[in-house]
Amino acid sequence: MNTNRNDRSHSFPIPTREQLAQIGLGGVAYLRPVLVGGTPAVAIFGADGRQIGLAPDVAQAARAVLEHEMVPVSVH
């Protein structure tokens, strides 16, 4: 059994930011707390970084994302 957890004998290409965005487009939405006119809200962003929605709270933001068959991910 190989117990070497730091084996780096495999070389994998590092994806670009654009490639990572393409992977998540249409599948992942990022939720981030924001202030709108001093009022807390939750912004919804697509994998490409564009804002695609806004909700008054995390629960409603997550529901909106799920209704559009995407996976919500929280960003701090």
Long-range contacts (C-beta under 8 A, 24 or more apart in sequence): 20-47, 21-47, 21-48, 21-49, 22-47, 22-48, 23-47, 26-70, 27-70, 27-71, 28-70, 28-71, 28-73, 29-53, 29-65, 29-68, 29-70, 29-71, 29-72, 29-73, 30-72, 30-73, 30-74, 30-75, 31-58, 31-61, 31-62, 31-65, 31-72, 31-73, 31-74, 31-75, 32-74, 32-75, 32-76, 33-58, 44-72, 45-75
